Amino acid sequence: MTSLYRRTLADGKTVWYAKIKYPDGRRKSHNTQTSQKKEATKIAQYLQHELDRGRDPFANAKGQDSPTIHSLVEEYLEERQHQWGERTGELHQHTLKIFMEVVGNLQLKAITKKHVSQFQAALIKRGARNRLKKRLRPLSKHTLNIHLRNLRAFLNWCVRENDLEEWNPPHIHEVRVPAQVNRDYYKPDEVRRLLEAAESITQNGVSIRTFLVVLSLTGMRRNEARSLEWFDTTRKVISSNVGIVDLDAEQIILAAGITKSKRGRRIPILPVLKKELLNAFPEPRKGKLFPGIRHDVSIKFNRARDAAGLRSLKMHNLRDTFAVNMLLSGVPLIAVKQILGHSSIQTTIHNYAGLLDMSDLKQALRKASTSELSTILSTKN
């Protein structure tokens, strides 16, 4: 506890002193060197703040012990919580909890590369809990890198906030993850069989067929489609975490808050999709399109896929299906890139150029042969 009292010095000046009490019972007075109580109060609050963080505000700068992990973790989480979403905050808290279990309440400057290696080994040994099946599974490299990045962010924050520029935290190397993702797509006949099987499969009493149609004809990710709401002319402010379906303008507007790249985008509504939505959702059309669709809808998708006797692809491959069909239909690559929301056209080329087989290429060339340029060239000959 820090308190203030006033004292008159030998030269006749009156100054304020701050009297602090250490957790171990020791007491110490500090000359604030000011006659203004307001300034002295600020100094006293700073001294108390340093004590609450486990530091000795009067220690010599060179001999001062660095703060401990436990005291810094609590302050870090409290300060950054408002900047994170709920899920991000839980991940940071989980990361630092495991780190404290591994290294204990060490002083910050005592952390070495060896402790980081022990932390990484502990993460791999613990595994990860599957939220759907409620059981442990091997920790993926992606999840491991998330924990390592969280720890690196915490250590860098400690350096900035505690004036420890002379201390270099141990370098944290992320695990190399292969860039190649399992990309594949369904042929049109396979999509038809999938939708037929999905007709009888429901989640919360709602058929998942229309949800799969939206994914197949827009290239949206699962959570982007789950956030869709009908356009409401009476709404003055649109949330940054929803997507708006405007049938009159024939477009879907995705807010930046729900996209992977954190950049909003617009997706045109194809006539076949508009017809599907009009049939599936009679008037009045208000609120969410898919209020009954949960994050575990992929389980229902797998059931429909198996019932249709299709290859074991994932729901995300419907996005690949949309992209490939757009390319085969002659849609420019730059347009596909914009609809999918890729950060660069190289991503679109890398993801989908290798998916086209010889029959796909022949189909594309047959369509190209009917173009105006092909007609002109054939006339010349």
N, C-alpha and C positions, 0 to 999 in steps of 0.2 A: 504494500500500500504506500502510495506517495502522497506527502502532504507538503504544504508551504508555510513558511514563517519568515518574518521580517527581522533583520538585524542591522544595527548601526555600527559601522566600522570605525576604526581609530581615526581615520581622516574626516569623520563626520558624515560620510555618505551612507545612505540607507539602501540596502539591497535585499532581494528576496532569496531565500535558501529553499532548496527542495530536499526533503527528508524521505529517503526510500527505505523499504524493509525487504531484505532478501528472503527467499523461500526457506532458507535454513535458520532464519531468525536474526541474522546480522543486520545492523542499521548503519546508514551512512548519510551524511549531509553534503549537499553540493551547492556551491555558490553559482547562482544563475547569472550573476554579473549584470543584473538589470534592476532598476527601481520601479519598473512597470509590472503590475501584477498580471496583466493580460499576457505579456511576453513570457513571464515566469511560469504561468499556467501551461503554456504551450510546451515549454522545456520539460516541465514535470510530466506532462502527458507522454512526451517522447521517451523519457526515462522509464516510465511505467510500461510503455509498449515494448521496450527492449527487454525488460524483465519478464514480461508475459511470453516473449518468444524464446526464453531460456538463455538470454545473453546477459553479460555483465557490462552495463553502459560505461563503467569507469575503467575497464581493463585497458591495458596498453595495447595499441593497435597491432604491434608486432607480436606481443605475447598472448593476445587474445585468442581463446579457443574458438574454433568455428562452431556455429550452432549445430544442434543435433537433428537427425532425420525426422524424428517424431514431431518436434516442434515446427519444423518447416513444412511437413506434409499437411498438417492441419491448416496452417495459414494459406498454403498454396491452393488447397481445395476450396477454402472459403472465398478466396479472392477470385478464382477463375470460374466458380460454379455458374455465375450469371451469364458467362460468355458461352457456355456449352448447352447443348440439348440434354435431355434426361438420359438418353442412352450413352452419349459421349461422357457425361459426368460419371456414370456408373463404371464405364471402362477404365477411366483414369483412376478412380477410387480403387477398383479391383487390382490394377497394376501396382499401385503404391502399397496396397495392403500386403501383396505377395512379396514385394521388395523388402518391406520392413520385417516380414517373417524370416527372410533369408539373411539379411545383414544385421538385424537388431537395431538398437538405437545408437548407431555410430555417429561420430562427428562428421560433418559434411566433407571436410578435407581428408578424412581417412578413407574415403571410398576410392577403390582402385579398379583396374580392369578385371582383376580376379573376382571381385564382388559381382560385376556385371555378368561374368561367365557363370557364376553360381546361380544368379537370378535366372539366366536363360535356361540352365539345366533344370532348375526347379519348375519352370513353366512347362517344359517338355514332359517332365515326369508327371505333373499334375493332370495334363490333358485338358480338354475343354468339355463343358457340359452342353449337350444337345438340348435346346430349349423345347423342342417338340417331343422327343423321345425320352427326355429326362434321364439320360445316362451319359457317362463319360465316353469320350471318343478321342483319338489322337489329335494333338494340336496341329492345325495347319500352319504352313509357313506364313500365310497372310496374317493370321491371328497373332503369331509370334512377333511379326514385324510391327503390328499395332502396339503391342506391349512395349517393345523396344523404343518405338517413337514416343510413346507416352513418358517413359522414363527419361529419355533425352530431353524432352520439353521441360520436365520438372527440374533436372539438373541445370539446364541453361537458365531457367527462371531463378534458381537459387543464386547463380553467379551474378545476374543482373540486379536482383533486389537486395543483395547483402554485400555489395561492394567487394566482391572477391575476384576482381579481374586478374589478380596475380595467381589465382588457382585455376588450373585447367582441368575440367572434369574428364574422366576417362572417355575415350572415343568409343561410340557404340556403332558397331557394324550390323546392318540389317542382313537377314538371310536372303540369299539370291533366290528369286522365284522365277521359274520359266515364264517368258512372256506369252508363249503360245497358249491360247485358251481353246477348249473343246468347242469348235464352231461346226455346226451342221444345220441342216434345214430339212423341212418336210416338203415333199412334192405336193402339187395341188390335190391329187387323189387321196393322199395320206391326210391332208388337212380336212377334206370332206369326211373321211371315216372317223377322224378324231372328233369333229363337231357332232356327228351322229351319236357317237358313244357318250359325249358330254351332255347330251340332251336330258338323259335320265339321272345324271349325277348332280346332287345339290349340296349347297352349304348354307346352313341356317334357313332351309326351306326355299332357296333360290337356285335355279339351274345355273351352272357355270358356263353354259354354252355361249351366251352373249359376251361374257367377260373374255373368253378365249377368242371370239370374233374380233373384239376391239384390239386385243394384243396382236392378232395376225394381220390386221388391216391398218395399223398405225405405227407399229414398231416400238410402242411404249414398253417400258419396264413394268413389272408387276405392281410396285408401289406407286408408280405414276398413275397407272390406271385405277388403282384403288382410291386415289384421292379425287377422282373426277366428280364434279358437281354440275348441275344444269345452270345455264346462264340465267341470271335473274336481273331484270331491268330495274328493280327497286333497290338493288344493293349498290351503295355508294362506294364502299371500300371493299376491294377483293383481297383476301388473305394471301400471304406469300407462300402458303403451304397447301394450295389446292390447284387443281386443273379445271378449267371451265370449258364446257361443251356448248357451243353456239351453233345450233342447227340452221338458223337463218343465214348466218355468215359462212356456214359449212367449214368450220375450223375448230380446233381444240387449242386452247391457250394454256400452256404449262408454266406455272410460276417458278421463279428461280429456286425457291426454297425446297422443292420436291425433286429437282433434277440432280443427277449425279455430278454434272459439271458446275452446278450452282449458277447456271445461266438459263433464263427462260427461253422458250421456243414455241413456235406455232406449227400445228400439224393439220394439213387439209383433210377434210372428211370426204372420203370417196363416196360416190352415189350408192354403191352397194352397202356401205357401212351406214349411211343415212337411212336407207330403207330398213336395215336391220334394227336400228335404234328406234325408229318410229313404230315398228311392229312390236318390239319388246317392251317399250315404255309408253303406255297410253297417257293421254292428258289426265290431270295436270302434271307437268314435269318440273318438280322442285326438289331441292336438296341433293343428296349424293346419288350417283347412279348405282353404285354397288355397296350399299351399307352392310349387307350380309357377308361380303367377301372378306375373309381375314388373311393375315400374312401367311398362314399355313395352307393356302389354297393350292399350293404345289402338290400336296398329298392327293387332293381330288383330281388334279391334272394327271398325275401318275396312274390313278385308277382308270381314268378315261382312256389314256394312252394304251394301257395294258389290255383293256377291254376291246380296243380297236385292233389289237395285234400289231402295233407299230414298234419301230425301233426305240430303244431306251434313251430318248433325248429328254432334255429338261424343258421346263416352261420357258426359260429364257431363249431357247432356240426358236421360239415363235418370232422373236425379234429378228433373228437371222433369216427366217423364212420370209418375212416381210421385205428385208433388205435385198435378198437375192431376187425375189419376184419383181421388185421395182427395177432392178438393173436389167433383168431379162425383158422387161416391158419397154425398155428404152428410156427410162427416166435418167437424166444426166447424173453423173456421179456427185457433182456438187450439190444437187438437190437432195439426193439420198443422205448426204452428209449433214445437211441442215435439218432435215426431218428427224434423223436419229439423234442429233445433238452432239455429234463428235466435235472435239476441240480442233481437229485438223483433218484434212482430206486424206492424209497418210494413214490415219487410223482406219478410215473406211476402206481404203485399198488393202491394207494389211489384213483386215478382218474377213473380207469377203471375196477378194480376187481369186484366192486359192480354192474356193468352194465350188466353182463352176466346172462341171465335167464336160466331156466332148458333146454330149447330146444337148446340154444347155447352150454351148457355144454355137452349135449348128442352128438351134432355134433362134438365137439372137441374130445370126447372119441371115436367116430366112426373112426375118422382120426387116432387117436393113436393106434387103434386096427390093423391098416394096417402097423404099423411100423415094423422094423426088429426085435426088441426085442419081440414084440407080436407074430411074426411069429415063433421065436425060442421057446417061451414058449408053444405055441399051439402044436408044433411038439413034444416036450418032453412029453406032455400029451397023 
